[in-house]
């Protein structure tokens, strides 16, 4: 699954490599934790997932497919 530019920007902000398929187990766990935390802190609004949260959710889905 190819990531969008916005999703890649989120990974950059969190200092996670774009090539998630080459992450070690430790890096994968760290990436999952960071993106999950980011989703919880900035990705939710009163109406559910905001646009940022949708991007975080898509990253988490991509991580789950590795």
Order of alpha helices (4+ residues) and beta strands (2+ residues): alpha-alpha-beta-beta-alpha
